[in-house]
Amino acid sequence: MDDWQPDWFRAFETIANEITHEVGHLFEAIGREISEATETLFQLSEEVADEVAEDMETTLVQIDQMIAPKLDQLDEQVGQWLDPVLQTLFGVGAVIDRSVEPVTHTVEPWLNQHPVCIGCRNYHGQEYNGNLLVCAMHPYGVEAGVETCPDKEPVSWNFPGFEWDDHWDDHNDRF
């Protein structure tokens, strides 16, 4: 009766080996199935991504075709509105420049040591690379000792759109 224990251990070992073998086959089969399912899922996701990308591209092209004319129309409308505003702003700058021209042509020559140029509309008085450009006819000013300039043109004291003499004459009787 003592022989039953080794037989029992052998039987137990055989069953354990069979279970280990079967479980190993089961895990291998499950691993293959998971690998195949993963590969199938990956292929499916690539196909879906390709279809979505194609649909997205088609949709974006359609949106662009619908929106582009409206954006062009909006751009044209904004341009039509903005052009007069910009022209007005630039026109105001020109009016201001013309309005202060008599002062700049009178005060700046005196400040820059060119008294002969006071009141001349040709006076420029800007520096370029450290050199003062007095005017186009006399870039460095008239020669020292000269009291009059043959090219002098008096500056106009009229404001753009405003005739001083007519305005003064119309209101002269009030004073």
HELIX and SHEET records of a PDB file:
HELIX    1   1 TRP A    4  LEU A  111  1                                 108    
HELIX    2   2 PRO A  115  CYS A  117  5                                   3    
HELIX    3   3 TRP A  164  HIS A  171  1                                   8    
HELIX    4   4 ASN A  172  ARG A  174  5                                   3    
SHEET    1   A 2 GLN A 126  TYR A 128  0                                        
SHEET    2   A 2 ASN A 131  LEU A 133 -1                                        
END                                                                             
